[in-house]
């Protein structure tokens, strides 16, 4: 499990983008770079209340993953770069 928390009630809305490419904006900072073990070859993005936002099918049981943000402490824009995707559902 990997968790990224933002306080939208305090900080306002946060734009979340799922992609297989690094962000092109120069103001984005790399927040995480690693491998996420998936087991079932499925990664789900959920809110802190466990409401499903999307599911990601992967090619293997290990998903190379990078998370980028426009601010390391209070991001308004977060990009989740997933390599090895099959489909977004």
C-alpha positions in Angstrom: 0.0 0.0 0.0 1.1 3.5 -0.8 -0.6 6.5 0.7 -0.5 10.2 -0.4 -2.5 12.5 1.8 -3.6 16.0 1.2 -6.0 18.1 3.4 -8.4 19.3 0.7 -10.8 20.6 3.4 -8.1 23.0 4.5 -6.0 23.4 1.4 -8.8 23.3 -1.3 -9.2 21.0 -4.2 -6.4 18.9 -5.5 -6.1 17.9 -9.2 -5.1 14.3 -9.6 -3.8 13.0 -12.9 -3.0 9.4 -13.8 -0.7 8.9 -16.8 2.0 6.8 -18.3 4.2 9.9 -19.0 6.2 12.2 -16.8 4.6 15.7 -16.4 5.8 18.3 -18.8 5.4 21.2 -16.4 8.7 22.5 -15.0 7.2 23.2 -11.5 6.6 19.5 -10.7 8.7 17.9 -8.1 9.3 14.1 -7.9 7.8 13.0 -4.6 8.1 9.2 -5.0 10.0 6.9 -7.3 9.7 3.2 -6.7 8.0 -0.1 -7.4 4.5 -1.0 -6.1 3.8 -4.7 -5.7 0.3 -5.4 -7.0 -0.3 -9.1 -6.4 -3.5 -9.3 -8.4 -2.0 -7.0 -11.1 -4.6 -4.4 -10.1 -3.9 -1.1 -8.5 -6.8 1.0 -7.1 -6.8 4.7 -6.4 -9.1 5.5 -3.5 -10.0 8.4 -1.3 -9.2 8.3 2.5 -12.8 7.2 2.9 -12.1 4.1 0.7 -14.2 5.4 -2.2 -12.8 4.0 -5.4 -11.6 6.7 -8.0 -10.2 4.3 -10.6 -8.5 0.9 -11.1 -5.3 0.3 -13.0 -4.6 -3.1 -14.6 -0.9 -3.8 -14.8 1.3 -6.0 -17.1 3.1 -7.6 -14.2 2.8 -7.9 -10.4 5.2 -5.0 -9.9 4.3 -1.5 -11.1 7.0 1.1 -11.6 5.5 4.3 -10.2 6.4 7.9 -9.8 4.4 10.6 -8.0 4.9 14.2 -8.9 3.5 17.3 -7.2 3.7 21.0 -7.7 4.5 21.5 -4.0 6.0 18.8 -1.8 4.0 19.9 1.3 0.7 21.3 -0.1 0.3 20.1 -3.7 -2.6 21.5 -5.7 -1.7 19.3 -8.7 -0.5 15.7 -8.3 0.6 13.4 -11.2 0.8 9.6 -10.8 3.0 8.3 -13.5 2.5 4.6 -14.0 4.7 2.5 -16.3 3.5 -0.9 -17.3 -0.2 -0.2 -17.5 -2.7 -2.3 -19.4 -5.7 -0.1 -19.0 -7.5 2.4 -16.9 -10.9 1.3 -15.7 
